[in-house]
Amino acid sequence: MKIVICFLLALAGVSSADVKSLLDTTYTDGSGNKVTLSDLSGKYIGLYFSASWCGGCRKFTPIMADIYNKIHVDKKWEVIWVTHDKNETDADEYFKEMPWIRLPWSEVATRGASMFKLTKQHFIPSVTMIDLSFNVINPEASLDIEFEQDDFPWAKRCYIAICFLLALAGVSSVDVKSLLDTTYTDGSGNNVTLSDLSGKYIGLYFSASWCGDCQQYTPELVKIYNVIHANKNWEIIWVTCDHEEKAADKYFKEMPWIRLRWSEKDTRGKSMFKLSKQNYIPAVTMIDLDYNVINPECSNLITLEPQDFPWAKGFL
C-alpha cells in the first residue's frame, strides 16, 4: 500500500513549471487548425496515449470520445492525443475518429516520449490528467474516466487505487482456486494440472501477439522468470488475448511457462482477467500459495523491482 500511495503522490508532485514547458507547443485539431497552449488557458488537460494497432485503445477511444463530447465544454476540458502509432499514415487515419486535438507527428518521438513519462506506465490506452495550474493530478486516469464518469477531473485516483486494491485483496481464495482448477499445457504440449502447481506462487499473464507493448514486455518477463522461478517456486500461466489461435500458438513459442488452453480463453480466461480489474494488457496478477490475490496488476513492479518477489508490497 505504501508503494501505491508514494508512487501516486510522487507523480502528483511533478513540477508544474516543467509540465507547462512540456506542453508549450502547437497542436492541431481535426480540421488542421493550429492550437497553442495559450488557447488552452483555463482548461483541464488530458494527455491521451493510444494507437490504432492497440485493441484496448480501439475499445477505449469511442468510450472516451462519448464522455468528452458530453462534458468538455461545461467542464473546460481539452484532450491532447499523443500517438503511439508506428507510422504517420496510420496515426492520421486513427485521428479521424477523435474529437480533440493532437500533438504533431514530428514531435511524437521527442516531446511525446517525454509526455508519456508522466504516466510512469508502459501500457496504452493511458490518460494523464493535468489541472489549470499545470499540476499532474492523476498520472493514469483511464479507469477513472471509464468507470467514474461523474468524478471529473478524476483527481482522486490515489484514493480510488487504494480502495480498488483493498477490494481485490478480499477476493475469496476458494473462488480463485476453483478458477485455476483446470488443465494447462507447457511448450512441449504436456499437461499440467493445478495439483502440479502446489506450493508455488502463480502469476497470471495476460497478453497478445498483436499488442506492441506486450511484444516489448514479454522478453523482459521471460528474463526475470528464467532467473528466479525455480528458486522462488513461481509459475506463470499465460492467458492469451489473441484473436486467432494460430497467432496465439506462434506467440507462445517465445514463452517458457505454461498456458491456458485456447478452448477456455473466452470462458475461464475472461474470468481470470477480471481478477486484474484492468482494461489493458500486458497485465500480471500475482496469487500466493493459499490462492489469495496478493497483487492484481504488478507488471510494472516486476520489471522495476524484480528482487521484491512476490511483489505483494505494491498492494499492502
C-alpha positions, 0 to 999 in steps of 0.5 A, spaced: 500 500 500 505 504 501 508 503 494 501 505 491 500 511 495 508 514 494 508 512 487 501 516 486 503 522 490 510 522 487 507 523 480 502 528 483 508 532 485 511 533 478 513 540 477 508 544 474 513 549 471 516 543 467 509 540 465 507 547 462 514 547 458 512 540 456 506 542 453 508 549 450 507 547 443 502 547 437 497 542 436 492 541 431 485 539 431 481 535 426 480 540 421 488 542 421 487 548 425 493 550 429 492 550 437 497 553 442 497 552 449 495 559 450 488 557 447 488 552 452 488 557 458 483 555 463 482 548 461 483 541 464 488 537 460 488 530 458 494 527 455 491 521 451 496 515 449 493 510 444 494 507 437 490 504 432 494 497 432 492 497 440 485 493 441 484 496 448 485 503 445 480 501 439 475 499 445 477 505 449 477 511 444 469 511 442 468 510 450 472 516 451 470 520 445 462 519 448 464 522 455 468 528 452 463 530 447 458 530 453 462 534 458 468 538 455 465 544 454 461 545 461 467 542 464 473 546 460 476 540 458 481 539 452 484 532 450 491 532 447 492 525 443 499 523 443 500 517 438 503 511 439 502 509 432 508 506 428 507 510 422 504 517 420 499 514 415 496 510 420 496 515 426 492 520 421 487 515 419 486 513 427 485 521 428 479 521 424 475 518 429 477 523 435 474 529 437 480 533 440 486 535 438 493 532 437 500 533 438 504 533 431 507 527 428 514 530 428 514 531 435 511 524 437 518 521 438 521 527 442 516 531 446 511 525 446 516 520 449 517 525 454 509 526 455 508 519 456 513 519 462 508 522 466 504 516 466 510 512 469 506 506 465 508 502 459 501 500 457 496 504 452 490 506 452 493 511 458 490 518 460 494 523 464 490 528 467 493 535 468 489 541 472 489 549 470 495 550 474 499 545 470 499 540 476 499 532 474 493 530 478 492 523 476 498 520 472 493 514 469 486 516 469 483 511 464 479 507 469 477 513 472 474 516 466 471 509 464 468 507 470 467 514 474 464 518 469 461 523 474 468 524 478 471 529 473 477 531 473 478 524 476 483 527 481 482 522 486 485 516 483 490 515 489 484 514 493 480 510 488 487 505 487 487 504 494 480 502 495 480 498 488 486 494 491 483 493 498 477 490 494 481 485 490 485 483 496 478 480 499 477 476 493 475 469 496 481 464 495 476 458 494 473 462 488 480 463 485 482 456 486 476 453 483 478 458 477 485 455 476 482 448 477 483 446 470 488 443 465 494 447 462 499 445 457 507 447 457 511 448 450 512 441 449 504 440 449 504 436 456 499 437 461 499 440 467 494 440 472 493 445 478 495 439 483 502 440 479 502 447 481 502 446 489 506 450 493 508 455 488 506 462 487 502 463 480 502 469 476 497 470 471 499 473 464 495 476 460 497 478 453 497 478 445 501 477 439 498 483 436 499 488 442 506 492 441 507 493 448 506 486 450 511 484 444 516 489 448 514 486 455 514 479 454 522 478 453 523 482 459 518 477 463 521 471 460 528 474 463 526 475 470 522 468 470 528 464 467 532 467 473 528 466 479 522 461 478 525 455 480 528 458 486 522 462 488 517 456 486 513 461 481 509 459 475 506 463 470 500 461 466 499 465 460 492 467 458 492 469 451 488 475 448 489 473 441 484 473 436 486 467 432 489 461 435 494 460 430 497 467 432 496 465 439 500 458 438 506 462 434 506 467 440 507 462 445 513 459 442 517 465 445 514 463 452 517 458 457 511 457 462 505 454 461 498 456 458 491 456 458 488 452 453 485 456 447 478 452 448 477 456 455 480 463 453 473 466 452 470 462 458 475 461 464 480 466 461 475 472 461 474 470 468 481 470 470 482 477 467 477 480 471 481 478 477 486 484 474 480 489 474 484 492 468 482 494 461 489 493 458 494 488 457 500 486 458 497 485 465 500 480 471 496 478 477 500 475 482 496 469 487 500 466 493 500 459 495 493 459 499 490 462 492 489 469 495 490 475 490 496 478 493 497 483 487 492 484 481 496 488 476 504 488 478 507 488 471 510 494 472 513 492 479 516 486 476 520 489 471 522 495 476 523 491 482 524 484 480 528 482 487 521 484 491 518 477 489 512 476 490 511 483 489 505 483 494 508 490 497 505 494 491 498 492 494 499 492 502 
